[in-house]
Amino acid sequence: MDDMDRAQKLRQMSIGQLVKRISASTLDRDFMGLPETGEIWVRTPENLKDYLAHVLHELREPWRLRCMPSGGRKDDTAYFNIWMKKRDRDFPELRPGYTPPEGGDDDGGDDGAPPPPVV
């Protein structure tokens, strides 16, 4: 199969199929170099690219992208809607236009940081 046939085949696959291929447990090489990963990137809307980069490049957890749209829809938009919900729930700071909550993160609790040195 030549490169044009492969590219055509990738364009015909759903986002779900592409994600399934890059997150396969039997994958014996790095998923970042796969043409499927490139196809996912090209199709992903701009407002989700930070989320996609975070999941694939920083976390290296392509399985986080796996989902099943409800209502029988399996088009790209159905998958992207689920990704937006996951992004907003799990990583709200990646949402375009995100502003941190007032008052910062200091809740008075132990944040796990080592104590300051005693002089």
Secondary structure, DSSP 8 states (H G I E B T S, - for coil): --HHHHHHHHHHS-HHHHHHHHT-TT--S-GGGSHHHHHHHHHS-HHHHHHHHIIIIIS--GGGG----STT--SHHHHHHHHHHHHHHH-GGGSTT----TT-S--SS--S-------
